[in-house]
Structures are given as structure tokens and as C-alpha cells.
Amino acid sequence: MILHNDLDLSAVRAFQSVVLEGSFAGGARRLGVPLSTVSKRVRDLEARLGLRLIERTTRKMRVTAEGEALANHATRLLAEADTLLRAMTETGTAPRGHLRIAAPNLLGQLLIGGVAALCRARFPEITLEFVFTDAPPDLIEDRFDAVIRFGPLEDSSQIARKLLSGAVRLVAAPGLNGIDRIAHPRDVANLPIIHVSPPWSHAWMFQRESDEVTVRFEPAISFPSMLAARDAVIAGAGLTMLPGILAAPEINAGRLVRLLPEWTGPEKAMYVVYGAPDSITPRLRAFLDILTENLRDR
């Protein structure tokens, strides 16, 4: 499909919102505009293209083949237009404007509040909106400037920058009875184990140079949250495996000790994902610089 070079992007955005939400009412809610505005913009777009994009009756709607083709192009078109507009408005000025960022719940609870406050203190013209979720959202369709996530990138059309990496560590409270008898990974099964979901994975893998040991166990307590597991271990309920970002502050404060330091668990990496190299606006770069500074201290 060839798009006219004078196409009204607000009409394309209205059409795309209707398609994504599955209804004109949903599209209007997504954009925060009246239903009549969305309907008019879609009609104007159809008239401009000379194509029927959506077949609609009083009760339902169906996207035509031409509409599907436009929808496939529109997501990238709108993202590129937003990037261009941001770059134009920020050229030669201090970072400013709105950032919408998704991050894992763990990072949100541990770090994002302080990072957001620092960002606002340094760059008061930046406003921030965060969504905390452990299910990676769609960068483009959900209109995020960036998504912070654990694990490798699956979509090759996007760009990922590694923020932090490190192996998980075996930790316990200093006073936990029996930790002095742990000399090998297989010994951990003799003590209460605090486990983090998924519940079907009752096994830990330990690595030391070329050696690898898998230890299977029945947990004393299972949690869906690393923070809850950490707190239970600090309280003396057992031992667990934690990433460095969570374990290091407690070890430094003396609330936890690291066991079997010559053995580590699998490496965990944190990435920031964005659409393309030129989609890093000054405000996103400013935020990521502050985030990286704080992660470096962990």
C-alpha cells in the first residue's frame, strides 16, 4: 500500500487505535477523545485513500484487507513520526517532555522511585510515567519510549542495551543453624530452602569454572516474589538464591552472608529495549544515564 505524503497522521492514529482496541468506542478511550472525533477521522482517512478500511454496522466492525495492510504499516509510521517530532522539539534544548517506561516489578520496587526523583531534580522539564510488569509489553503498540526487562531480546527489529549482568548468589542469615556445614552445593538440600516461583522448577544449578551441579529440593516456603524470599531469609527461615542487585545491599549491611562464594548460579542480565538507535531522545538518554549510575553502585 502506498501512503499519500500529505496523509493526516491524527487520522492514521485514530484508525490504528480502533484496530488495536477492536471498536470505535475503545479507540476513543485509548486516545482520550470523543467517539465522534474518532469516527470522523476514520471516515476522512477512508475518503482520502479512496478505500474502505473498516466495515461497520450498528453492532460490530470488521477490518478489511486494505485496513489490515494499513494497520501493519501504521504502527511503524506513527512511531517514526513521534520520534521525529520529539527530536525536533528537543534539539538545542535541555531534556524535556514525557517519558513512558515499562520495568519489572522487582526493579520498580527497589530502584525506580529514587531514579525518578533524581531525574526530576536534574531535569525538571521531564515528566515520567512508569508501568511495572513482569510480562514484557509491546514496545510499539503500548507506546513505550523504552522497556526495561530481564533476559535476552526476541524481536530483532528492536535494539537492546545491556544495563547490568551478574550471577545469582546463595545467601542466608548469619545466624541460620547449619550454614557452617555447607561445603558443596549438594549440602543445601539439608537446610530449609526458600524458593521463588515458578513452582514446578524445584532445582538450582550451580557453576564453578567447568563444573556444573544441579540440586533438586522440596522448598520449605515458595514465594512469587524475590523481595518476599529475601525478607524471609533475613528473618532466618532458610536460604535462597538472589541476584546481586538484591543480595549485595543486605550482605554489606550484615543481614545476609554469602554461602559457597566460589559457586554461582546462572547469570541474569537486565536490558533496556527501544525501537531504533535514533529513538533515544535527549530525555530518554538522561534517564538511562541516571539509571545506569544507580545500578553501578549496586
KOLDOZA-765820 format. One record per residue (C-alpha): chain; z, y, x; residue number from 1. Coordinates in steps of 0.2 Angstrom, whole numbers. Example, Ala and Ser with C-alpha at 12.3 -4.5 7.8 and 13.67 -1.06 7.14 Angstrom:
% residues 2
R  kelum      z      y      x  bami
R      A     39    -22     62     1
R      A     36     -5     68     2
% end
This chain:
% residues 298
R  kelum      z      y      x  bami
R      A      0      0      0     1
R      A     -5     17      7     2
R      A      8     31      3     3
R      A      2     49      0     4
R      A      8     61     13     5
R      A     15     73      0     6
R      A     25     60     -9     7
R      A     41     66    -16     8
R      A     55     57     -7     9
R      A     68     61    -20    10
R      A     56     51    -32    11
R      A     55     36    -20    12
R      A     74     36    -18    13
R      A     76     36    -37    14
R      A     64     21    -38    15
R      A     72     12    -24    16
R      A     89     14    -32    17
R      A     83      7    -49    18
R      A     76     -8    -40    19
R      A     92    -11    -30    20
R      A    103     -9    -45    21
R      A     92    -18    -57    22
R      A     92     -5    -70    23
R      A     89     14    -73    24
R      A    107     17    -78    25
R      A    113      8    -62    26
R      A    101     18    -51    27
R      A    108     34    -59    28
R      A    125     29    -55    29
R      A    121     25    -37    30
R      A    113     42    -34    31
R      A    126     51    -45    32
R      A    113     60    -56    33
R      A    109     59    -74    34
R      A     99     44    -81    35
R      A     86     57    -87    36
R      A     83     63    -70    37
R      A     80     46    -63    38
R      A     68     41    -77    39
R      A     58     57    -74    40
R      A     57     54    -56    41
R      A     51     37    -58    42
R      A     38     42    -71    43
R      A     32     56    -59    44
R      A     31     44    -45    45
R      A     20     32    -55    46
R      A      9     46    -61    47
R      A      7     52    -43    48
R      A      2     35    -37    49
R      A     -8     30    -52    50
R      A      1     14    -53    51
R      A     14      6    -65    52
R      A     29      1    -54    53
R      A     41     -4    -67    54
R      A     38    -12    -84    55
R      A     52     -7    -96    56
R      A     57    -10   -114    57
R      A     72     -4   -123    58
R      A     82    -20   -117    59
R      A     75    -25   -100    60
R      A     64    -20    -85    61
R      A     53    -29    -73    62
R      A     47    -23    -56    63
R      A     28    -25    -55    64
R      A     19    -32    -39    65
R      A     15    -15    -34    66
R      A     33    -10    -37    67
R      A     39    -24    -26    68
R      A     27    -18    -12    69
R      A     33      0    -13    70
R      A     51     -6    -13    71
R      A     48    -16      3    72
R      A     41      0     12    73
R      A     53     12      4    74
R      A     69      6     12    75
R      A     62      9     30    76
R      A     53     25     24    77
R      A     69     33     17    78
R      A     79     28     32    79
R      A     67     36     44    80
R      A     67     52     33    81
R      A     86     53     33    82
R      A     86     51     52    83
R      A     73     64     55    84
R      A     82     76     43    85
R      A     99     73     52    86
R      A     91     76     69    87
R      A     83     92     63    88
R      A     99     99     56    89
R      A    109     94     71    90
R      A     98    100     85    91
R      A    106    113     96    92
R      A    122    112     87    93
R      A    139    104     89    94
R      A    140     87     80    95
R      A    142     89     61    96
R      A    138     81     45    97
R      A    144     65     36    98
R      A    146     48     44    99
R      A    147     32     33   100
R      A    153     17     44   101
R      A    157     -1     40   102
R      A    170    -10     50   103
R      A    180    -27     50   104
R      A    197    -26     41   105
R      A    206    -30     57   106
R      A    199    -16     67   107
R      A    201     -4     52   108
R      A    220     -8     51   109
R      A    223     -7     70   110
R      A    212      7     76   111
R      A    201     16     65   112
R      A    214     28     57   113
R      A    218     35     74   114
R      A    200     36     80   115
R      A    195     45     64   116
R      A    209     58     67   117
R      A    204     61     85   118
R      A    186     63     79   119
R      A    190     76     66   120
R      A    201     85     79   121
R      A    187     86     92   122
R      A    173     89     79   123
R      A    180     97     63   124
R      A    162     98     56   125
R      A    161     79     55   126
R      A    166     71     39   127
R      A    169     52     39   128
R      A    168     38     26   129
R      A    174     20     30   130
R      A    171      4     22   131
R      A    182    -11     28   132
R      A    175    -28     25   133
R      A    174    -45     34   134
R      A    157    -49     26   135
R      A    143    -39     36   136
R      A    135    -27     24   137
R      A    117    -22     24   138
R      A    114     -8     36   139
R      A     99      0     27   140
R      A    102     -5      8   141
R      A    120      0      9   142
R      A    116     16     18   143
R      A    127     15     33   144
R      A    125     25     48   145
R      A    132     11     58   146
R      A    141     -6     55   147
R      A    154    -12     67   148
R      A    155    -31     67   149
R      A    161    -46     77   150
R      A    149    -59     83   151
R      A    130    -59     88   152
R      A    116    -49     79   153
R      A    105    -59     67   154
R      A     92    -46     62   155
R      A     80    -42     77   156
R      A     74    -26     69   157
R      A     91    -18     72   158
R      A    100    -13     88   159
R      A    117    -19     93   160
R      A    128    -11    107   161
R      A    142    -21    113   162
R      A    159    -12    112   163
R      A    171    -25    118   164
R      A    172    -43    123   165
R      A    186    -55    128   166
R      A    193    -72    126   167
R      A    207    -76    113   168
R      A    224    -80    121   169
R      A    238    -92    117   170
R      A    254    -82    113   171
R      A    271    -85    107   172
R      A    288    -75    105   173
R      A    298    -76    122   174
R      A    312    -85    113   175
R      A    302    -99    105   176
R      A    310   -115    108   177
R      A    300   -127    118   178
R      A    287   -115    126   179
R      A    294   -119    143   180
R      A    287   -137    141   181
R      A    269   -132    138   182
R      A    259   -136    154   183
R      A    242   -141    146   184
R      A    233   -137    130   185
R      A    237   -154    123   186
R      A    255   -149    123   187
R      A    253   -135    110   188
R      A    252   -148     96   189
R      A    271   -152     99   190
R      A    276   -135     93   191
R      A    273   -126     76   192
R      A    256   -118     75   193
R      A    252   -103     66   194
R      A    234   -104     60   195
R      A    221    -91     55   196
R      A    208    -96     42   197
R      A    196   -105     39   198
R      A    207   -119     34   199
R      A    195   -133     37   200
R      A    195   -129     56   201
R      A    211   -136     62   202
R      A    206   -136     80   203
R      A    207   -124     95   204
R      A    195   -125    110   205
R      A    202   -121    127   206
R      A    192   -117    143   207
R      A    196   -116    161   208
R      A    181   -114    173   209
R      A    171   -130    170   210
R      A    185   -139    160   211
R      A    185   -139    141   212
R      A    198   -146    130   213
R      A    199   -147    110   214
R      A    216   -148    102   215
R      A    217   -154     84   216
R      A    233   -150     74   217
R      A    241   -148     57   218
R      A    247   -130     55   219
R      A    264   -125     51   220
R      A    258   -109     42   221
R      A    240   -104     38   222
R      A    235    -86     35   223
R      A    219    -77     31   224
R      A    224    -63     42   225
R      A    227    -61     61   226
R      A    239    -47     58   227
R      A    250    -59     47   228
R      A    249    -73     60   229
R      A    254    -60     74   230
R      A    269    -55     64   231
R      A    274    -72     60   232
R      A    273    -77     79   233
R      A    283    -62     84   234
R      A    296    -67     72   235
R      A    297    -84     81   236
R      A    288    -95     68   237
R      A    277   -103     81   238
R      A    262   -100     92   239
R      A    245    -94     89   240
R      A    228    -88     97   241
R      A    225    -70     96   242
R      A    211    -58    103   243
R      A    216    -46    117   244
R      A    215    -31    106   245
R      A    229    -38     95   246
R      A    239    -48    108   247
R      A    239    -35    123   248
R      A    250    -22    115   249
R      A    263    -35    110   250
R      A    263    -43    127   251
R      A    265    -26    135   252
R      A    280    -22    124   253
R      A    288    -39    127   254
R      A    287    -45    109   255
R      A    275    -59    114   256
R      A    271    -69    130   257
R      A    255    -77    135   258
R      A    255    -96    137   259
R      A    243   -106    149   260
R      A    236    -90    156   261
R      A    223   -100    166   262
R      A    216   -107    150   263
R      A    207    -96    137   264
R      A    199    -98    120   265
R      A    181    -94    115   266
R      A    175    -76    119   267
R      A    174    -64    105   268
R      A    163    -49    106   269
R      A    163    -33     95   270
R      A    146    -24     92   271
R      A    141     -8     84   272
R      A    124    -10     74   273
R      A    112      3     70   274
R      A     94      4     64   275
R      A     85     11     79   276
R      A     88     20     95   277
R      A     83     36     88   278
R      A     95     34     73   279
R      A    110     38     84   280
R      A    113     56     79   281
R      A    125     68     88   282
R      A    139     64     76   283
R      A    137     45     77   284
R      A    137     46     96   285
R      A    153     57     96   286
R      A    162     45     85   287
R      A    156     30     95   288
R      A    162     38    112   289
R      A    179     41    104   290
R      A    180     23     98   291
R      A    175     16    115   292
R      A    188     27    124   293
R      A    201     19    112   294
R      A    195      1    114   295
R      A    195      3    133   296
R      A    214      7    133   297
R      A    217    -10    123   298
% end
